[in-house]
């Protein structure tokens, strides 16, 4: 439809700025936008696994893997809900959905991952 020209966000989707933002991105930006989101998250997951693998102690490895698992699970659960594979659960899309507290918690978790990456071997 073009950037900013989505029709679904006005009457057809519940919580269009939060839980259903992936459907709006797919409608407005098409295949390129969807592939861009998937690529960004796959790079995030890959770098998190690399940081966990190179962490100096077991606590850092488990901490980073837990944070990456949390964000990955929320990502795939949101995508599955928007595509109709599972019922809508209310889980927002990490880093993209509108939300103050959730975004602050995600940024804090990424700060912890960055701190662990500072001490990688």
Secondary structure, DSSP 8 states (H G I E B T S, - for coil): --TT--SHHHHTSSSTTTTTHHHHHHHHHHHHHHHHHHHHHHHHHHHHHHHHHT-SSHHHHHHHHHHHHHHHHHHHHHHHHHHTSS-------TTTS--HHHHHHHHHHHHHHHHHHHT--
